[in-house]
């Protein structure tokens, strides 16, 4: 009975996850020209332009602010849920419940 309940909870978590992950669609990339360029022909290590690097880094950081930790919580919670279902017994149920709680906490923070 416990394994069936945990399996149903895991299946629900898997079906609920793609909807949450759809909110992370990346911004469309700029069109790149095909073929060799003078900038690509340079050999060696070059320091990046600070103005371009800072603007690009801040735009990327703003777009994904805080999503990394929340996604990690959802992944770890889902893994603990599955591992708890595989283990079985009282310990497995406790691990699965803790994993579900961690995953749901990550999902709650991700949606906020």
MIDRENLUM-90975 format. One record per residue (C-alpha): residue in three letters; x, y, z; residue number from 1. Coordinates in pm, 1 decimal. Example, Ala and Ser with C-alpha at 12.3 -4.5 7.8 and 13.67 -1.06 7.14 Angstrom:
BEGIN
<pt><aa>ALA</aa><x>1230.0</x><y>-450.0</y><z>780.0</z><i>1</i></pt>
<pt><aa>SER</aa><x>1367.0</x><y>-106.0</y><z>714.0</z><i>2</i></pt>
! end
This chain:
BEGIN
<pt><aa>UNK</aa><x>0.0</x><y>0.0</y><z>0.0</z><i>1</i></pt>
<pt><aa>UNK</aa><x>281.0</x><y>240.2</y><z>90.9</z><i>2</i></pt>
<pt><aa>UNK</aa><x>470.8</x><y>172.8</y><z>-230.1</z><i>3</i></pt>
<pt><aa>UNK</aa><x>158.6</x><y>227.3</y><z>-435.9</z><i>4</i></pt>
<pt><aa>UNK</aa><x>92.7</x><y>559.8</y><z>-261.5</z><i>5</i></pt>
<pt><aa>UNK</aa><x>452.3</x><y>669.8</y><z>-306.5</z><i>6</i></pt>
<pt><aa>UNK</aa><x>449.1</x><y>564.5</y><z>-671.5</z><i>7</i></pt>
<pt><aa>UNK</aa><x>135.2</x><y>768.6</y><z>-731.9</z><i>8</i></pt>
<pt><aa>UNK</aa><x>294.0</x><y>1069.2</y><z>-559.1</z><i>9</i></pt>
<pt><aa>UNK</aa><x>609.8</x><y>1030.8</y><z>-770.0</z><i>10</i></pt>
<pt><aa>UNK</aa><x>405.6</x><y>1007.2</y><z>-1090.9</z><i>11</i></pt>
<pt><aa>UNK</aa><x>213.5</x><y>1319.3</y><z>-992.4</z><i>12</i></pt>
<pt><aa>UNK</aa><x>539.6</x><y>1502.4</y><z>-924.6</z><i>13</i></pt>
<pt><aa>UNK</aa><x>674.1</x><y>1403.7</y><z>-1266.2</z><i>14</i></pt>
<pt><aa>UNK</aa><x>362.7</x><y>1522.1</y><z>-1445.6</z><i>15</i></pt>
<pt><aa>UNK</aa><x>350.8</x><y>1847.8</y><z>-1247.2</z><i>16</i></pt>
<pt><aa>UNK</aa><x>718.3</x><y>1931.0</y><z>-1309.8</z><i>17</i></pt>
<pt><aa>UNK</aa><x>702.7</x><y>2012.7</y><z>-1685.7</z><i>18</i></pt>
<pt><aa>UNK</aa><x>451.4</x><y>2291.1</y><z>-1622.7</z><i>19</i></pt>
<pt><aa>UNK</aa><x>682.9</x><y>2450.0</y><z>-1369.4</z><i>20</i></pt>
<pt><aa>UNK</aa><x>984.4</x><y>2407.1</y><z>-1591.6</z><i>21</i></pt>
<pt><aa>UNK</aa><x>807.1</x><y>2573.6</y><z>-1887.0</z><i>22</i></pt>
<pt><aa>UNK</aa><x>838.3</x><y>2906.0</y><z>-1704.8</z><i>23</i></pt>
<pt><aa>UNK</aa><x>1215.6</x><y>2889.7</y><z>-1755.5</z><i>24</i></pt>
<pt><aa>UNK</aa><x>1219.4</x><y>2934.4</y><z>-2130.2</z><i>25</i></pt>
<pt><aa>UNK</aa><x>1545.2</x><y>3107.5</y><z>-2226.0</z><i>26</i></pt>
<pt><aa>UNK</aa><x>1550.9</x><y>3434.9</y><z>-2412.3</z><i>27</i></pt>
<pt><aa>UNK</aa><x>1593.5</x><y>3397.8</y><z>-2787.5</z><i>28</i></pt>
<pt><aa>UNK</aa><x>1958.9</x><y>3405.3</y><z>-2890.7</z><i>29</i></pt>
<pt><aa>UNK</aa><x>2086.8</x><y>3671.8</y><z>-3121.7</z><i>30</i></pt>
<pt><aa>UNK</aa><x>2129.9</x><y>3567.4</y><z>-3481.3</z><i>31</i></pt>
<pt><aa>UNK</aa><x>2489.3</x><y>3465.5</y><z>-3548.6</z><i>32</i></pt>
<pt><aa>UNK</aa><x>2657.1</x><y>3500.0</y><z>-3881.9</z><i>33</i></pt>
<pt><aa>UNK</aa><x>2799.6</x><y>3192.7</y><z>-4044.2</z><i>34</i></pt>
<pt><aa>UNK</aa><x>3159.9</x><y>3172.9</y><z>-4151.4</z><i>35</i></pt>
<pt><aa>UNK</aa><x>3492.5</x><y>3289.7</y><z>-4018.2</z><i>36</i></pt>
<pt><aa>UNK</aa><x>3536.2</x><y>3628.4</y><z>-3854.7</z><i>37</i></pt>
<pt><aa>UNK</aa><x>3838.6</x><y>3840.1</y><z>-3770.8</z><i>38</i></pt>
<pt><aa>UNK</aa><x>3759.9</x><y>3818.6</y><z>-3398.4</z><i>39</i></pt>
<pt><aa>UNK</aa><x>3748.8</x><y>3438.2</y><z>-3411.0</z><i>40</i></pt>
<pt><aa>UNK</aa><x>4081.8</x><y>3426.0</y><z>-3596.3</z><i>41</i></pt>
<pt><aa>UNK</aa><x>4276.3</x><y>3568.3</y><z>-3299.6</z><i>42</i></pt>
<pt><aa>UNK</aa><x>4483.5</x><y>3312.5</y><z>-3111.4</z><i>43</i></pt>
<pt><aa>UNK</aa><x>4551.2</x><y>3324.4</y><z>-2738.7</z><i>44</i></pt>
<pt><aa>UNK</aa><x>4378.2</x><y>3443.1</y><z>-2425.3</z><i>45</i></pt>
<pt><aa>UNK</aa><x>4195.3</x><y>3773.2</y><z>-2438.8</z><i>46</i></pt>
<pt><aa>UNK</aa><x>4042.2</x><y>3969.8</y><z>-2154.6</z><i>47</i></pt>
<pt><aa>UNK</aa><x>3670.7</x><y>4029.3</y><z>-2214.4</z><i>48</i></pt>
<pt><aa>UNK</aa><x>3540.5</x><y>4378.2</y><z>-2253.8</z><i>49</i></pt>
<pt><aa>UNK</aa><x>3422.9</x><y>4487.7</y><z>-1908.4</z><i>50</i></pt>
<pt><aa>UNK</aa><x>3123.8</x><y>4688.9</y><z>-2027.3</z><i>51</i></pt>
<pt><aa>UNK</aa><x>2986.9</x><y>4407.7</y><z>-2243.0</z><i>52</i></pt>
<pt><aa>UNK</aa><x>3067.2</x><y>4140.4</y><z>-1985.4</z><i>53</i></pt>
<pt><aa>UNK</aa><x>2901.6</x><y>4329.9</y><z>-1698.4</z><i>54</i></pt>
<pt><aa>UNK</aa><x>2587.9</x><y>4409.7</y><z>-1898.5</z><i>55</i></pt>
<pt><aa>UNK</aa><x>2554.3</x><y>4052.3</y><z>-2018.9</z><i>56</i></pt>
<pt><aa>UNK</aa><x>2617.2</x><y>3905.9</y><z>-1672.0</z><i>57</i></pt>
<pt><aa>UNK</aa><x>2364.4</x><y>4133.6</y><z>-1502.0</z><i>58</i></pt>
<pt><aa>UNK</aa><x>2097.9</x><y>4060.0</y><z>-1764.7</z><i>59</i></pt>
<pt><aa>UNK</aa><x>2154.1</x><y>3687.2</y><z>-1723.3</z><i>60</i></pt>
<pt><aa>UNK</aa><x>2149.9</x><y>3712.2</y><z>-1344.7</z><i>61</i></pt>
<pt><aa>UNK</aa><x>1825.6</x><y>3911.5</y><z>-1346.5</z><i>62</i></pt>
<pt><aa>UNK</aa><x>1652.6</x><y>3663.7</y><z>-1576.5</z><i>63</i></pt>
<pt><aa>UNK</aa><x>1731.2</x><y>3363.5</y><z>-1354.3</z><i>64</i></pt>
<pt><aa>UNK</aa><x>1735.4</x><y>3526.6</y><z>-1012.6</z><i>65</i></pt>
<pt><aa>UNK</aa><x>1703.6</x><y>3257.7</y><z>-745.8</z><i>66</i></pt>
<pt><aa>UNK</aa><x>1583.2</x><y>2983.6</y><z>-978.5</z><i>67</i></pt>
<pt><aa>UNK</aa><x>1892.1</x><y>2768.1</y><z>-930.3</z><i>68</i></pt>
<pt><aa>UNK</aa><x>1836.7</x><y>2689.7</y><z>-564.1</z><i>69</i></pt>
<pt><aa>UNK</aa><x>1465.5</x><y>2626.2</y><z>-609.5</z><i>70</i></pt>
<pt><aa>UNK</aa><x>1520.2</x><y>2393.8</y><z>-903.1</z><i>71</i></pt>
<pt><aa>UNK</aa><x>1787.7</x><y>2212.1</y><z>-704.0</z><i>72</i></pt>
<pt><aa>UNK</aa><x>1542.7</x><y>2166.5</y><z>-415.7</z><i>73</i></pt>
<pt><aa>UNK</aa><x>1284.8</x><y>2019.8</y><z>-653.2</z><i>74</i></pt>
<pt><aa>UNK</aa><x>1538.2</x><y>1779.6</y><z>-805.7</z><i>75</i></pt>
<pt><aa>UNK</aa><x>1674.8</x><y>1666.2</y><z>-469.2</z><i>76</i></pt>
<pt><aa>UNK</aa><x>1322.2</x><y>1624.3</y><z>-332.7</z><i>77</i></pt>
<pt><aa>UNK</aa><x>1218.3</x><y>1417.1</y><z>-633.4</z><i>78</i></pt>
<pt><aa>UNK</aa><x>1528.6</x><y>1201.1</y><z>-604.8</z><i>79</i></pt>
<pt><aa>UNK</aa><x>1465.9</x><y>1143.9</y><z>-234.0</z><i>80</i></pt>
<pt><aa>UNK</aa><x>1105.1</x><y>1054.7</y><z>-312.1</z><i>81</i></pt>
<pt><aa>UNK</aa><x>1208.2</x><y>793.3</y><z>-568.0</z><i>82</i></pt>
<pt><aa>UNK</aa><x>1487.1</x><y>653.7</y><z>-349.6</z><i>83</i></pt>
<pt><aa>UNK</aa><x>1246.5</x><y>627.0</y><z>-56.6</z><i>84</i></pt>
<pt><aa>UNK</aa><x>1002.8</x><y>435.1</y><z>-276.7</z><i>85</i></pt>
<pt><aa>UNK</aa><x>1278.4</x><y>196.4</y><z>-383.3</z><i>86</i></pt>
<pt><aa>UNK</aa><x>1401.5</x><y>139.9</y><z>-26.7</z><i>87</i></pt>
<pt><aa>UNK</aa><x>1058.3</x><y>64.6</y><z>114.3</z><i>88</i></pt>
<pt><aa>UNK</aa><x>977.0</x><y>-0.5</y><z>476.5</z><i>89</i></pt>
<pt><aa>UNK</aa><x>946.7</x><y>265.9</y><z>743.4</z><i>90</i></pt>
<pt><aa>UNK</aa><x>1277.6</x><y>429.6</y><z>655.1</z><i>91</i></pt>
<pt><aa>UNK</aa><x>1184.2</x><y>452.2</y><z>289.9</z><i>92</i></pt>
<pt><aa>UNK</aa><x>848.1</x><y>606.3</y><z>370.2</z><i>93</i></pt>
<pt><aa>UNK</aa><x>1012.4</x><y>865.4</y><z>593.6</z><i>94</i></pt>
<pt><aa>UNK</aa><x>1268.6</x><y>943.4</y><z>324.0</z><i>95</i></pt>
<pt><aa>UNK</aa><x>994.8</x><y>972.6</y><z>61.2</z><i>96</i></pt>
<pt><aa>UNK</aa><x>787.4</x><y>1204.5</y><z>279.7</z><i>97</i></pt>
<pt><aa>UNK</aa><x>1090.7</x><y>1422.3</y><z>350.3</z><i>98</i></pt>
<pt><aa>UNK</aa><x>1174.6</x><y>1426.4</y><z>-21.2</z><i>99</i></pt>
<pt><aa>UNK</aa><x>819.9</x><y>1525.3</y><z>-111.1</z><i>100</i></pt>
<pt><aa>UNK</aa><x>831.3</x><y>1807.0</y><z>144.6</z><i>101</i></pt>
<pt><aa>UNK</aa><x>1164.9</x><y>1934.6</y><z>9.9</z><i>102</i></pt>
<pt><aa>UNK</aa><x>1043.5</x><y>1914.3</y><z>-349.5</z><i>103</i></pt>
<pt><aa>UNK</aa><x>719.8</x><y>2094.1</y><z>-272.5</z><i>104</i></pt>
<pt><aa>UNK</aa><x>908.3</x><y>2365.4</y><z>-82.2</z><i>105</i></pt>
<pt><aa>UNK</aa><x>1130.5</x><y>2417.5</y><z>-385.5</z><i>106</i></pt>
<pt><aa>UNK</aa><x>826.4</x><y>2426.9</y><z>-615.0</z><i>107</i></pt>
<pt><aa>UNK</aa><x>650.7</x><y>2677.2</y><z>-386.4</z><i>108</i></pt>
<pt><aa>UNK</aa><x>954.4</x><y>2907.4</y><z>-387.5</z><i>109</i></pt>
<pt><aa>UNK</aa><x>999.8</x><y>2864.6</y><z>-762.9</z><i>110</i></pt>
<pt><aa>UNK</aa><x>642.2</x><y>2967.5</y><z>-836.0</z><i>111</i></pt>
<pt><aa>UNK</aa><x>663.7</x><y>3273.9</y><z>-609.4</z><i>112</i></pt>
! end
